[in-house]
Amino acid sequence: MKILLMGEYSGVHTNLTKALREEGYNVLCVHNGDGYKELNADIYINYKYYTSSNKLINILLVFYYKLLTFMGLKGVFQIFKYKKSLNELKGYDIVQLINPIFLSDFGFIVNFVIFRKIKANNKKVFLCALGDDYYWVKYSLCGEFKYTMFDRLKLKTFKKYISQLIWVINPFYIFLNKYILSNVNAVIPGLFDYYIPYKHSAKCSEIVPIIMQSSNQEVKISYPLKVFHGWQFGKEYRKGNDIIDEIFIILKNKYPSMIEYEIVGGLPYSVYIKKFNDCHIFIDQCYSYDCGVNGLLGMSYSKVVLSGMESEVKRYYNLDYQPLVNITPNKIHLLECVEDLIKNPKKLKEYSINARKFIEEYHSCDYVLGKYKEVWNKY
């Protein structure tokens, strides 16, 4: 079976490629390296940005690139240098795209044209629902989530959300998402947060979790507790890093001998993993219902992860244990929750054991590949 994976989301397709190849599948992985994470791909399709030593020109260039993105024109000329590689993407049994903007460096025009070529020249095409899109943003703004990243959306914070809001204010992005949904065999949610907006569609499959190999590492709880905060700078309004940081500064001042607190961000994936290797507590985010890829990475190393694991997610997976510390953007709740945690080594150890158990049960290669095969065959 020939499989084409296009787009990337924090290593989802990179890890899936490796797992499929180990089972003997012919796989081609195409993406841009996922920015600063520098993830491996078979074919890299990148947009080249230009900068200047002149500050004013740089400001104009930033505006120019934002305008191109909004108009959907970004990359309409640069894409031609990849024409030969793109023309060879045919004859695949399965094509899986991450996000409607699967070529994430390019605008909706390029993605629309390439999608039509992919659809016409391959057998089955699937959309993996991960990252911002029309249905997720719309549901987050108007749905029934108890809290979302948009809770802090105001006139003065509007510019912080523009890259998400483009999905509901730009008719071309709305059209692209609806068009792709109409023309794929199925939508495969990778996390509970993306399952909810799509679940009423007949094309929505069950959640296929993200592959995350267990490191078999055991965390020994000792004081001071080493707390690792993986902060994607510029995404604090999305993940609530600033809220969590405020709480840990309070606790660090209150219990200086119990906590060592480190913030890390903007590192290549391979360097990032080494940085958190000896930590006890791993901070992900406080605005998600489900645990994101970053949090799953921490769990795969048996870390005590602070992220999302709402009761709805536990019911979906039929869990009778708590694999991580479910945190919310409520500062009072967050402070009480974390303060209780750091004073309870027995509870810390239990979370560490449960984290590894959850990864081995729901994110192993065998389990995830089995789920993918079911969906790919069913639709």
VOVO-888276 format. One record per residue (C-alpha): x negated, y negated, z negated; residue in one letter. Coordinates in nm, 4 decimals. Layout:
! residues N
<rec X="X" Y="Y" Z="Z" type="A"/>
...
***
This chain:
! residues 379
<rec X="0.0000" Y="0.0000" Z="0.0000" type="M"/>
<rec X="-0.1277" Y="-0.3463" Z="0.0952" type="K"/>
<rec X="-0.0550" Y="-0.6219" Z="-0.1564" type="I"/>
<rec X="-0.1087" Y="-0.9965" Z="-0.1178" type="L"/>
<rec X="-0.1116" Y="-1.2135" Z="-0.4310" type="L"/>
<rec X="-0.0934" Y="-1.5893" Z="-0.3697" type="M"/>
<rec X="-0.1317" Y="-1.8580" Z="-0.6333" type="G"/>
<rec X="-0.2607" Y="-1.8420" Z="-0.9885" type="E"/>
<rec X="-0.1384" Y="-1.9141" Z="-1.3408" type="Y"/>
<rec X="-0.4041" Y="-1.8797" Z="-1.6097" type="S"/>
<rec X="-0.5426" Y="-1.5518" Z="-1.4777" type="G"/>
<rec X="-0.2119" Y="-1.3705" Z="-1.4138" type="V"/>
<rec X="-0.2950" Y="-1.2732" Z="-1.0544" type="H"/>
<rec X="-0.6662" Y="-1.2334" Z="-1.1253" type="T"/>
<rec X="-0.5955" Y="-0.9687" Z="-1.3903" type="N"/>
<rec X="-0.3214" Y="-0.8082" Z="-1.1795" type="L"/>
<rec X="-0.5614" Y="-0.7815" Z="-0.8846" type="T"/>
<rec X="-0.8164" Y="-0.5987" Z="-1.0972" type="K"/>
<rec X="-0.5567" Y="-0.3581" Z="-1.2383" type="A"/>
<rec X="-0.4098" Y="-0.2764" Z="-0.8961" type="L"/>
<rec X="-0.7519" Y="-0.2127" Z="-0.7441" type="R"/>
<rec X="-0.8380" Y="0.0259" Z="-1.0252" type="E"/>
<rec X="-0.5336" Y="0.2284" Z="-0.9154" type="E"/>
<rec X="-0.6540" Y="0.2319" Z="-0.5546" type="G"/>
<rec X="-0.4341" Y="-0.0395" Z="-0.4022" type="Y"/>
<rec X="-0.5563" Y="-0.2647" Z="-0.1212" type="N"/>
<rec X="-0.5184" Y="-0.6126" Z="-0.2744" type="V"/>
<rec X="-0.6020" Y="-0.9617" Z="-0.1522" type="L"/>
<rec X="-0.5924" Y="-1.2497" Z="-0.4016" type="C"/>
<rec X="-0.5608" Y="-1.6063" Z="-0.2699" type="V"/>
<rec X="-0.5670" Y="-1.9196" Z="-0.4854" type="H"/>
<rec X="-0.7711" Y="-2.2279" Z="-0.5791" type="N"/>
<rec X="-0.9547" Y="-2.0900" Z="-0.8830" type="G"/>
<rec X="-0.6955" Y="-2.2505" Z="-1.1132" type="D"/>
<rec X="-0.8895" Y="-2.5729" Z="-1.1502" type="G"/>
<rec X="-1.1545" Y="-2.5966" Z="-1.4222" type="Y"/>
<rec X="-1.0888" Y="-2.2337" Z="-1.5258" type="K"/>
<rec X="-1.2910" Y="-2.1199" Z="-1.2217" type="E"/>
<rec X="-1.1098" Y="-1.7879" Z="-1.1827" type="L"/>
<rec X="-1.2147" Y="-1.5432" Z="-0.9123" type="N"/>
<rec X="-1.0301" Y="-1.5168" Z="-0.5810" type="A"/>
<rec X="-1.0912" Y="-1.3351" Z="-0.2524" type="D"/>
<rec X="-0.9957" Y="-1.6460" Z="-0.0571" type="I"/>
<rec X="-1.0150" Y="-1.9913" Z="-0.2133" type="Y"/>
<rec X="-0.7804" Y="-2.2539" Z="-0.0715" type="I"/>
<rec X="-0.8706" Y="-2.5877" Z="-0.2266" type="N"/>
<rec X="-0.7898" Y="-2.9503" Z="-0.1642" type="Y"/>
<rec X="-1.0975" Y="-3.1728" Z="-0.1528" type="K"/>
<rec X="-1.0635" Y="-3.4887" Z="-0.3602" type="Y"/>
<rec X="-1.2728" Y="-3.7950" Z="-0.2916" type="Y"/>
<rec X="-1.4098" Y="-4.0307" Z="-0.5546" type="T"/>
<rec X="-1.6024" Y="-4.3551" Z="-0.5444" type="S"/>
<rec X="-1.8569" Y="-4.5290" Z="-0.7652" type="S"/>
<rec X="-1.6287" Y="-4.8320" Z="-0.7424" type="N"/>
<rec X="-1.3756" Y="-4.8346" Z="-1.0287" type="K"/>
<rec X="-1.1069" Y="-5.0195" Z="-0.8306" type="L"/>
<rec X="-1.1350" Y="-4.7814" Z="-0.5374" type="I"/>
<rec X="-1.1015" Y="-4.4854" Z="-0.7749" type="N"/>
<rec X="-0.7814" Y="-4.6318" Z="-0.9198" type="I"/>
<rec X="-0.6454" Y="-4.6727" Z="-0.5664" type="L"/>
<rec X="-0.7456" Y="-4.3148" Z="-0.4810" type="L"/>
<rec X="-0.5607" Y="-4.1788" Z="-0.7863" type="V"/>
<rec X="-0.2499" Y="-4.3688" Z="-0.6780" type="F"/>
<rec X="-0.2977" Y="-4.2468" Z="-0.3199" type="Y"/>
<rec X="-0.3130" Y="-3.8804" Z="-0.4272" type="Y"/>
<rec X="-0.0058" Y="-3.9193" Z="-0.6489" type="K"/>
<rec X="0.1820" Y="-4.0798" Z="-0.3590" type="L"/>
<rec X="0.0808" Y="-3.7971" Z="-0.1247" type="L"/>
<rec X="0.2043" Y="-3.5430" Z="-0.3805" type="T"/>
<rec X="0.5387" Y="-3.7166" Z="-0.4265" type="F"/>
<rec X="0.5919" Y="-3.7471" Z="-0.0504" type="M"/>
<rec X="0.4904" Y="-3.3848" Z="0.0008" type="G"/>
<rec X="0.2153" Y="-3.4818" Z="0.2436" type="L"/>
<rec X="-0.0804" Y="-3.3735" Z="0.0358" type="K"/>
<rec X="-0.3104" Y="-3.1477" Z="0.2343" type="G"/>
<rec X="-0.1247" Y="-3.1548" Z="0.5682" type="V"/>
<rec X="-0.4567" Y="-3.2132" Z="0.7467" type="F"/>
<rec X="-0.6974" Y="-3.0339" Z="0.5121" type="Q"/>
<rec X="-0.4993" Y="-2.7102" Z="0.5393" type="I"/>
<rec X="-0.6162" Y="-2.6697" Z="0.9000" type="F"/>
<rec X="-0.9660" Y="-2.5741" Z="0.7848" type="K"/>
<rec X="-0.8044" Y="-2.2596" Z="0.6373" type="Y"/>
<rec X="-0.6093" Y="-2.1797" Z="0.9544" type="K"/>
<rec X="-0.8088" Y="-1.8655" Z="1.0393" type="K"/>
<rec X="-0.7745" Y="-1.7180" Z="0.6884" type="S"/>
<rec X="-0.4026" Y="-1.7994" Z="0.6691" type="L"/>
<rec X="-0.3339" Y="-1.6450" Z="1.0103" type="N"/>
<rec X="-0.4776" Y="-1.3165" Z="0.8823" type="E"/>
<rec X="-0.2244" Y="-1.2927" Z="0.5974" type="L"/>
<rec X="0.0063" Y="-1.0505" Z="0.7768" type="K"/>
<rec X="0.1085" Y="-0.6875" Z="0.7609" type="G"/>
<rec X="0.1305" Y="-0.6652" Z="0.3814" type="Y"/>
<rec X="0.3851" Y="-0.4366" Z="0.2146" type="D"/>
<rec X="0.4187" Y="-0.6658" Z="-0.0879" type="I"/>
<rec X="0.3534" Y="-1.0387" Z="-0.1156" type="V"/>
<rec X="0.3849" Y="-1.2065" Z="-0.4542" type="Q"/>
<rec X="0.3781" Y="-1.5836" Z="-0.4940" type="L"/>
<rec X="0.3271" Y="-1.7601" Z="-0.8251" type="I"/>
<rec X="0.5550" Y="-2.0646" Z="-0.8251" type="N"/>
<rec X="0.7237" Y="-2.2312" Z="-0.5239" type="P"/>
<rec X="0.4071" Y="-2.4445" Z="-0.4978" type="I"/>
<rec X="0.1881" Y="-2.1354" Z="-0.4755" type="F"/>
<rec X="-0.0847" Y="-2.3345" Z="-0.3008" type="L"/>
<rec X="-0.1027" Y="-2.5614" Z="-0.6019" type="S"/>
<rec X="-0.3445" Y="-2.8156" Z="-0.4542" type="D"/>
<rec X="-0.1058" Y="-2.8881" Z="-0.1674" type="F"/>
<rec X="0.2326" Y="-3.0577" Z="-0.1277" type="G"/>
<rec X="0.5710" Y="-2.9057" Z="-0.0474" type="F"/>
<rec X="0.5315" Y="-2.9450" Z="0.3314" type="I"/>
<rec X="0.2247" Y="-2.7208" Z="0.3431" type="V"/>
<rec X="0.3814" Y="-2.4702" Z="0.1023" type="N"/>
<rec X="0.7063" Y="-2.4647" Z="0.3014" type="F"/>
<rec X="0.5283" Y="-2.4008" Z="0.6324" type="V"/>
<rec X="0.2988" Y="-2.1333" Z="0.4864" type="I"/>
<rec X="0.5914" Y="-1.9629" Z="0.3119" type="F"/>
<rec X="0.7780" Y="-1.9317" Z="0.6425" type="R"/>
<rec X="0.4701" Y="-1.7722" Z="0.8029" type="K"/>
<rec X="0.4291" Y="-1.5342" Z="0.5086" type="I"/>
<rec X="0.7970" Y="-1.4375" Z="0.5182" type="K"/>
<rec X="0.7925" Y="-1.3746" Z="0.8938" type="A"/>
<rec X="0.4780" Y="-1.1608" Z="0.8988" type="N"/>
<rec X="0.5089" Y="-0.9371" Z="0.5931" type="N"/>
<rec X="0.7567" Y="-0.6820" Z="0.4548" type="K"/>
<rec X="0.8646" Y="-0.7873" Z="0.1043" type="K"/>
<rec X="0.8085" Y="-1.1237" Z="-0.0628" type="V"/>
<rec X="0.8550" Y="-1.1892" Z="-0.4361" type="F"/>
<rec X="0.8439" Y="-1.5095" Z="-0.6390" type="L"/>
<rec X="0.6812" Y="-1.4853" Z="-0.9808" type="C"/>
<rec X="0.8514" Y="-1.7469" Z="-1.2005" type="A"/>
<rec X="0.5720" Y="-1.9114" Z="-1.3973" type="L"/>
<rec X="0.5002" Y="-2.2811" Z="-1.4318" type="G"/>
<rec X="0.7105" Y="-2.5845" Z="-1.3475" type="D"/>
<rec X="0.9867" Y="-2.5514" Z="-1.0917" type="D"/>
<rec X="1.3338" Y="-2.6950" Z="-1.0278" type="Y"/>
<rec X="1.5313" Y="-2.4333" Z="-1.2215" type="Y"/>
<rec X="1.3066" Y="-2.4402" Z="-1.5282" type="W"/>
<rec X="1.2871" Y="-2.8205" Z="-1.5497" type="V"/>
<rec X="1.6612" Y="-2.8582" Z="-1.4916" type="K"/>
<rec X="1.7453" Y="-2.6029" Z="-1.7605" type="Y"/>
<rec X="1.4975" Y="-2.7565" Z="-2.0030" type="S"/>
<rec X="1.6608" Y="-3.0968" Z="-1.9570" type="L"/>
<rec X="2.0233" Y="-2.9806" Z="-1.9595" type="C"/>
<rec X="2.0266" Y="-2.6280" Z="-2.1028" type="G"/>
<rec X="2.0573" Y="-2.4720" Z="-2.4428" type="E"/>
<rec X="1.6965" Y="-2.4500" Z="-2.5597" type="F"/>
<rec X="1.6760" Y="-2.5602" Z="-2.9233" type="K"/>
<rec X="1.3686" Y="-2.7639" Z="-2.8358" type="Y"/>
<rec X="1.1704" Y="-2.8312" Z="-2.5189" type="T"/>
<rec X="0.8674" Y="-3.0262" Z="-2.4054" type="M"/>
<rec X="1.1084" Y="-3.2970" Z="-2.2863" type="F"/>
<rec X="1.2238" Y="-3.3841" Z="-2.6384" type="D"/>
<rec X="0.9781" Y="-3.6740" Z="-2.6405" type="R"/>
<rec X="1.0817" Y="-3.8040" Z="-2.2981" type="L"/>
<rec X="1.1459" Y="-4.1774" Z="-2.3235" type="K"/>
<rec X="1.0893" Y="-4.4783" Z="-2.1020" type="L"/>
<rec X="0.7449" Y="-4.5407" Z="-2.2518" type="K"/>
<rec X="0.6429" Y="-4.1740" Z="-2.2162" type="T"/>
<rec X="0.7957" Y="-4.1251" Z="-1.8700" type="F"/>
<rec X="0.4605" Y="-4.1190" Z="-1.6896" type="K"/>
<rec X="0.3494" Y="-3.8254" Z="-1.9088" type="K"/>
<rec X="0.6252" Y="-3.6142" Z="-1.7538" type="Y"/>
<rec X="0.6169" Y="-3.7277" Z="-1.3926" type="I"/>
<rec X="0.4557" Y="-3.4069" Z="-1.2608" type="S"/>
<rec X="0.7428" Y="-3.2048" Z="-1.4148" type="Q"/>
<rec X="1.0236" Y="-3.4481" Z="-1.3321" type="L"/>
<rec X="0.9265" Y="-3.4483" Z="-0.9648" type="I"/>
<rec X="1.1086" Y="-3.1129" Z="-0.9480" type="W"/>
<rec X="1.4452" Y="-3.2720" Z="-1.0299" type="V"/>
<rec X="1.4107" Y="-3.6212" Z="-0.8814" type="I"/>
<rec X="1.2512" Y="-3.5341" Z="-0.5482" type="N"/>
<rec X="1.5038" Y="-3.3695" Z="-0.3104" type="P"/>
<rec X="1.2288" Y="-3.2049" Z="-0.1066" type="F"/>
<rec X="1.0925" Y="-3.0122" Z="-0.4065" type="Y"/>
<rec X="1.4467" Y="-2.9100" Z="-0.5000" type="I"/>
<rec X="1.5017" Y="-2.7889" Z="-0.1431" type="F"/>
<rec X="1.1746" Y="-2.5931" Z="-0.1423" type="L"/>
<rec X="1.2601" Y="-2.4065" Z="-0.4633" type="N"/>
<rec X="1.6132" Y="-2.3231" Z="-0.3455" type="K"/>
<rec X="1.4900" Y="-2.2205" Z="-0.0009" type="Y"/>
<rec X="1.2279" Y="-1.9849" Z="-0.1410" type="I"/>
<rec X="1.4782" Y="-1.8361" Z="-0.3871" type="L"/>
<rec X="1.7164" Y="-1.7670" Z="-0.0966" type="S"/>
<rec X="1.4476" Y="-1.5998" Z="0.1124" type="N"/>
<rec X="1.2521" Y="-1.3825" Z="-0.1319" type="V"/>
<rec X="1.3485" Y="-1.0285" Z="-0.2223" type="N"/>
<rec X="1.3514" Y="-1.1110" Z="-0.5929" type="A"/>
<rec X="1.2336" Y="-1.3509" Z="-0.8614" type="V"/>
<rec X="1.0123" Y="-1.1938" Z="-1.1278" type="I"/>
<rec X="0.9943" Y="-1.3952" Z="-1.4530" type="P"/>
<rec X="0.6624" Y="-1.3620" Z="-1.6313" type="G"/>
<rec X="0.7813" Y="-1.5040" Z="-1.9647" type="L"/>
<rec X="1.1122" Y="-1.5392" Z="-2.1494" type="F"/>
<rec X="1.1075" Y="-1.9184" Z="-2.1003" type="D"/>
<rec X="1.1287" Y="-1.8655" Z="-1.7225" type="Y"/>
<rec X="1.3709" Y="-1.5732" Z="-1.7412" type="Y"/>
<rec X="1.6469" Y="-1.7838" Z="-1.9004" type="I"/>
<rec X="1.6834" Y="-2.0387" Z="-1.6138" type="P"/>
<rec X="1.6917" Y="-1.7628" Z="-1.3490" type="Y"/>
<rec X="1.8819" Y="-1.4841" Z="-1.5260" type="K"/>
<rec X="2.2195" Y="-1.5664" Z="-1.3675" type="H"/>
<rec X="2.0777" Y="-1.5202" Z="-1.0173" type="S"/>
<rec X="2.1407" Y="-1.1803" Z="-0.8576" type="A"/>
<rec X="1.7795" Y="-1.1882" Z="-0.7437" type="K"/>
<rec X="1.6353" Y="-1.2213" Z="-1.0935" type="C"/>
<rec X="1.4590" Y="-0.9096" Z="-1.2183" type="S"/>
<rec X="1.3817" Y="-0.8245" Z="-1.5778" type="E"/>
<rec X="1.0725" Y="-0.9858" Z="-1.7272" type="I"/>
<rec X="0.7499" Y="-0.8304" Z="-1.6083" type="V"/>
<rec X="0.4945" Y="-0.9208" Z="-1.8770" type="P"/>
<rec X="0.1479" Y="-1.0540" Z="-1.8089" type="I"/>
<rec X="-0.1420" Y="-0.8087" Z="-1.8099" type="I"/>
<rec X="-0.3698" Y="-0.8654" Z="-2.1062" type="M"/>
<rec X="-0.6211" Y="-0.5966" Z="-2.1915" type="Q"/>
<rec X="-0.6761" Y="-0.5345" Z="-2.5632" type="S"/>
<rec X="-1.0336" Y="-0.5951" Z="-2.6760" type="S"/>
<rec X="-0.9943" Y="-0.3412" Z="-2.9603" type="N"/>
<rec X="-1.1495" Y="-0.6067" Z="-3.1808" type="Q"/>
<rec X="-1.0704" Y="-0.6124" Z="-3.5512" type="E"/>
<rec X="-1.0473" Y="-0.9448" Z="-3.7326" type="V"/>
<rec X="-1.1812" Y="-0.9447" Z="-4.0879" type="K"/>
<rec X="-1.0068" Y="-1.2088" Z="-4.2964" type="I"/>
<rec X="-1.2480" Y="-1.4195" Z="-4.5012" type="S"/>
<rec X="-1.2706" Y="-1.7782" Z="-4.6171" type="Y"/>
<rec X="-1.3201" Y="-2.0383" Z="-4.4905" type="P"/>
<rec X="-1.0721" Y="-1.9496" Z="-4.2169" type="L"/>
<rec X="-1.1981" Y="-2.0435" Z="-3.8717" type="K"/>
<rec X="-0.9186" Y="-2.2132" Z="-3.6782" type="V"/>
<rec X="-0.9529" Y="-2.2431" Z="-3.3004" type="F"/>
<rec X="-0.7347" Y="-2.4971" Z="-3.1184" type="H"/>
<rec X="-0.7393" Y="-2.4447" Z="-2.7405" type="G"/>
<rec X="-0.6285" Y="-2.7873" Z="-2.6199" type="W"/>
<rec X="-0.5601" Y="-2.8485" Z="-2.2502" type="Q"/>
<rec X="-0.6263" Y="-3.2201" Z="-2.2564" type="F"/>
<rec X="-0.3529" Y="-3.4151" Z="-2.0790" type="G"/>
<rec X="-0.0925" Y="-3.1474" Z="-2.1593" type="K"/>
<rec X="-0.0263" Y="-3.2363" Z="-2.5228" type="E"/>
<rec X="0.3261" Y="-3.3567" Z="-2.4451" type="Y"/>
<rec X="0.3910" Y="-3.0209" Z="-2.2827" type="R"/>
<rec X="0.2417" Y="-2.8004" Z="-2.5535" type="K"/>
<rec X="0.2581" Y="-3.0178" Z="-2.8647" type="G"/>
<rec X="-0.1156" Y="-3.0033" Z="-2.9356" type="N"/>
<rec X="-0.1070" Y="-3.3479" Z="-3.0958" type="D"/>
<rec X="0.1677" Y="-3.2387" Z="-3.3380" type="I"/>
<rec X="-0.0242" Y="-2.9273" Z="-3.4413" type="I"/>
<rec X="-0.3458" Y="-3.1256" Z="-3.4717" type="D"/>
<rec X="-0.1793" Y="-3.3704" Z="-3.7114" type="E"/>
<rec X="-0.0731" Y="-3.0824" Z="-3.9365" type="I"/>
<rec X="-0.4161" Y="-2.9202" Z="-3.9422" type="F"/>
<rec X="-0.5869" Y="-3.2491" Z="-4.0256" type="I"/>
<rec X="-0.3554" Y="-3.2769" Z="-4.3287" type="I"/>
<rec X="-0.4339" Y="-2.9196" Z="-4.4342" type="L"/>
<rec X="-0.8063" Y="-2.9594" Z="-4.3707" type="K"/>
<rec X="-0.8117" Y="-3.2585" Z="-4.6052" type="N"/>
<rec X="-0.6013" Y="-3.0753" Z="-4.8630" type="K"/>
<rec X="-0.7966" Y="-2.7478" Z="-4.8497" type="Y"/>
<rec X="-1.1473" Y="-2.8445" Z="-4.7282" type="P"/>
<rec X="-1.3077" Y="-2.5217" Z="-4.8492" type="S"/>
<rec X="-1.0437" Y="-2.2967" Z="-4.6884" type="M"/>
<rec X="-1.0422" Y="-2.4183" Z="-4.3282" type="I"/>
<rec X="-1.2930" Y="-2.4797" Z="-4.0494" type="E"/>
<rec X="-1.1050" Y="-2.6469" Z="-3.7658" type="Y"/>
<rec X="-1.2333" Y="-2.6716" Z="-3.4062" type="E"/>
<rec X="-1.0728" Y="-2.8204" Z="-3.0940" type="I"/>
<rec X="-1.1890" Y="-2.6867" Z="-2.7570" type="V"/>
<rec X="-1.0668" Y="-2.7589" Z="-2.4041" type="G"/>
<rec X="-1.1593" Y="-2.8011" Z="-2.0390" type="G"/>
<rec X="-1.3981" Y="-2.5037" Z="-2.0302" type="L"/>
<rec X="-1.4374" Y="-2.2332" Z="-1.7648" type="P"/>
<rec X="-1.2483" Y="-1.9160" Z="-1.8597" type="Y"/>
<rec X="-1.5617" Y="-1.7104" Z="-1.9324" type="S"/>
<rec X="-1.7044" Y="-1.9772" Z="-2.1656" type="V"/>
<rec X="-1.3672" Y="-2.0326" Z="-2.3345" type="Y"/>
<rec X="-1.3421" Y="-1.6660" Z="-2.4389" type="I"/>
<rec X="-1.6842" Y="-1.6760" Z="-2.6043" type="K"/>
<rec X="-1.5915" Y="-1.9911" Z="-2.7974" type="K"/>
<rec X="-1.2984" Y="-1.8353" Z="-2.9847" type="F"/>
<rec X="-1.4522" Y="-1.4931" Z="-3.0393" type="N"/>
<rec X="-1.5235" Y="-1.5347" Z="-3.4119" type="D"/>
<rec X="-1.2129" Y="-1.7324" Z="-3.5129" type="C"/>
<rec X="-0.9331" Y="-1.6033" Z="-3.7395" type="H"/>
<rec X="-0.6458" Y="-1.8319" Z="-3.6368" type="I"/>
<rec X="-0.5789" Y="-1.9159" Z="-3.2723" type="F"/>
<rec X="-0.3533" Y="-2.2135" Z="-3.1888" type="I"/>
<rec X="-0.1513" Y="-2.1973" Z="-2.8663" type="D"/>
<rec X="0.1514" Y="-2.4316" Z="-2.8600" type="Q"/>
<rec X="0.4743" Y="-2.5266" Z="-3.0383" type="C"/>
<rec X="0.7219" Y="-2.5999" Z="-2.7558" type="Y"/>
<rec X="0.7651" Y="-2.2515" Z="-2.6067" type="S"/>
<rec X="1.0165" Y="-1.9807" Z="-2.6990" type="Y"/>
<rec X="0.7774" Y="-1.7103" Z="-2.5782" type="D"/>
<rec X="0.4025" Y="-1.6784" Z="-2.6158" type="C"/>
<rec X="0.2111" Y="-1.8299" Z="-2.3244" type="G"/>
<rec X="-0.0913" Y="-1.6817" Z="-2.1499" type="V"/>
<rec X="-0.3329" Y="-1.8640" Z="-2.3796" type="N"/>
<rec X="-0.1605" Y="-1.7197" Z="-2.6859" type="G"/>
<rec X="-0.1585" Y="-1.3698" Z="-2.5364" type="L"/>
<rec X="-0.5306" Y="-1.4029" Z="-2.4797" type="L"/>
<rec X="-0.5784" Y="-1.4757" Z="-2.8487" type="G"/>
<rec X="-0.3575" Y="-1.1806" Z="-2.9434" type="M"/>
<rec X="-0.5602" Y="-0.9485" Z="-2.7212" type="S"/>
<rec X="-0.8542" Y="-1.0247" Z="-2.9531" type="Y"/>
<rec X="-0.6373" Y="-0.9543" Z="-3.2614" type="S"/>
<rec X="-0.6315" Y="-1.3205" Z="-3.3614" type="K"/>
<rec X="-0.3549" Y="-1.4673" Z="-3.5760" type="V"/>
<rec X="-0.1799" Y="-1.6678" Z="-3.3053" type="V"/>
<rec X="0.0398" Y="-1.9744" Z="-3.3576" type="L"/>
<rec X="0.2796" Y="-1.9961" Z="-3.0637" type="S"/>
<rec X="0.6367" Y="-1.9111" Z="-2.9629" type="G"/>
<rec X="0.8220" Y="-1.5935" Z="-3.0599" type="M"/>
<rec X="1.1812" Y="-1.6969" Z="-3.1188" type="E"/>
<rec X="1.4466" Y="-1.4479" Z="-3.2317" type="S"/>
<rec X="1.5885" Y="-1.4382" Z="-2.8765" type="E"/>
<rec X="1.2547" Y="-1.3097" Z="-2.7481" type="V"/>
<rec X="1.2303" Y="-1.0472" Z="-3.0222" type="K"/>
<rec X="1.5816" Y="-0.9263" Z="-2.9364" type="R"/>
<rec X="1.4921" Y="-0.9041" Z="-2.5681" type="Y"/>
<rec X="1.1929" Y="-0.6813" Z="-2.6436" type="Y"/>
<rec X="1.3744" Y="-0.5058" Z="-2.9300" type="N"/>
<rec X="1.0897" Y="-0.5859" Z="-3.1688" type="L"/>
<rec X="1.1149" Y="-0.4877" Z="-3.5340" type="D"/>
<rec X="0.7936" Y="-0.6693" Z="-3.6289" type="Y"/>
<rec X="0.6521" Y="-1.0210" Z="-3.5892" type="Q"/>
<rec X="0.3473" Y="-1.0188" Z="-3.3573" type="P"/>
<rec X="0.2572" Y="-1.3838" Z="-3.4077" type="L"/>
<rec X="0.3426" Y="-1.6919" Z="-3.6124" type="V"/>
<rec X="0.6413" Y="-1.8588" Z="-3.4474" type="N"/>
<rec X="0.5928" Y="-2.2351" Z="-3.4729" type="I"/>
<rec X="0.8179" Y="-2.5213" Z="-3.3635" type="T"/>
<rec X="0.7614" Y="-2.8966" Z="-3.3145" type="P"/>
<rec X="0.9359" Y="-2.9678" Z="-3.6460" type="N"/>
<rec X="0.6492" Y="-3.1101" Z="-3.8532" type="K"/>
<rec X="0.7983" Y="-3.0212" Z="-4.1921" type="I"/>
<rec X="0.8576" Y="-2.6607" Z="-4.0874" type="H"/>
<rec X="0.5157" Y="-2.6426" Z="-3.9255" type="L"/>
<rec X="0.3337" Y="-2.7733" Z="-4.2323" type="L"/>
<rec X="0.5152" Y="-2.5349" Z="-4.4685" type="E"/>
<rec X="0.4629" Y="-2.2403" Z="-4.2344" type="C"/>
<rec X="0.0893" Y="-2.2918" Z="-4.1845" type="V"/>
<rec X="0.0206" Y="-2.3828" Z="-4.5478" type="E"/>
<rec X="0.1841" Y="-2.0596" Z="-4.6616" type="D"/>
<rec X="-0.0119" Y="-1.8672" Z="-4.3998" type="L"/>
<rec X="-0.3596" Y="-1.9889" Z="-4.4902" type="I"/>
<rec X="-0.3044" Y="-1.9061" Z="-4.8577" type="K"/>
<rec X="-0.1944" Y="-1.5504" Z="-4.7838" type="N"/>
<rec X="-0.4762" Y="-1.3212" Z="-4.6585" type="P"/>
<rec X="-0.2477" Y="-1.0169" Z="-4.6652" type="K"/>
<rec X="-0.0065" Y="-1.1891" Z="-4.4271" type="K"/>
<rec X="-0.2942" Y="-1.2967" Z="-4.2020" type="L"/>
<rec X="-0.4145" Y="-0.9373" Z="-4.1772" type="K"/>
<rec X="-0.0640" Y="-0.8152" Z="-4.0937" type="E"/>
<rec X="-0.0288" Y="-1.0672" Z="-3.8106" type="Y"/>
<rec X="-0.3673" Y="-0.9633" Z="-3.6734" type="S"/>
<rec X="-0.2673" Y="-0.5955" Z="-3.6676" type="I"/>
<rec X="0.0727" Y="-0.6754" Z="-3.5130" type="N"/>
<rec X="-0.0866" Y="-0.8906" Z="-3.2433" type="A"/>
<rec X="-0.2965" Y="-0.6012" Z="-3.1190" type="R"/>
<rec X="0.0015" Y="-0.3649" Z="-3.1397" type="K"/>
<rec X="0.2171" Y="-0.5987" Z="-2.9278" type="F"/>
<rec X="-0.0502" Y="-0.6367" Z="-2.6596" type="I"/>
<rec X="-0.1017" Y="-0.2606" Z="-2.6375" type="E"/>
<rec X="0.2741" Y="-0.1922" Z="-2.6185" type="E"/>
<rec X="0.3890" Y="-0.4632" Z="-2.3765" type="Y"/>
<rec X="0.0861" Y="-0.6022" Z="-2.1928" type="H"/>
<rec X="-0.1291" Y="-0.3010" Z="-2.1095" type="S"/>
<rec X="-0.2177" Y="-0.2344" Z="-1.7451" type="C"/>
<rec X="-0.0132" Y="0.0865" Z="-1.7364" type="D"/>
<rec X="0.2991" Y="-0.0758" Z="-1.8817" type="Y"/>
<rec X="0.2889" Y="-0.3883" Z="-1.6633" type="V"/>
<rec X="0.2027" Y="-0.2065" Z="-1.3400" type="L"/>
<rec X="0.4883" Y="0.0342" Z="-1.4075" type="G"/>
<rec X="0.7270" Y="-0.2603" Z="-1.4384" type="K"/>
<rec X="0.5969" Y="-0.4204" Z="-1.1181" type="Y"/>
<rec X="0.6372" Y="-0.0963" Z="-0.9242" type="K"/>
<rec X="0.9969" Y="-0.0637" Z="-1.0470" type="E"/>
<rec X="1.0827" Y="-0.4164" Z="-0.9308" type="V"/>
<rec X="0.8954" Y="-0.3959" Z="-0.6006" type="W"/>
<rec X="1.0751" Y="-0.0694" Z="-0.5159" type="N"/>
<rec X="1.4186" Y="-0.1792" Z="-0.6394" type="K"/>
<rec X="1.4535" Y="-0.5021" Z="-0.4402" type="Y"/>
***
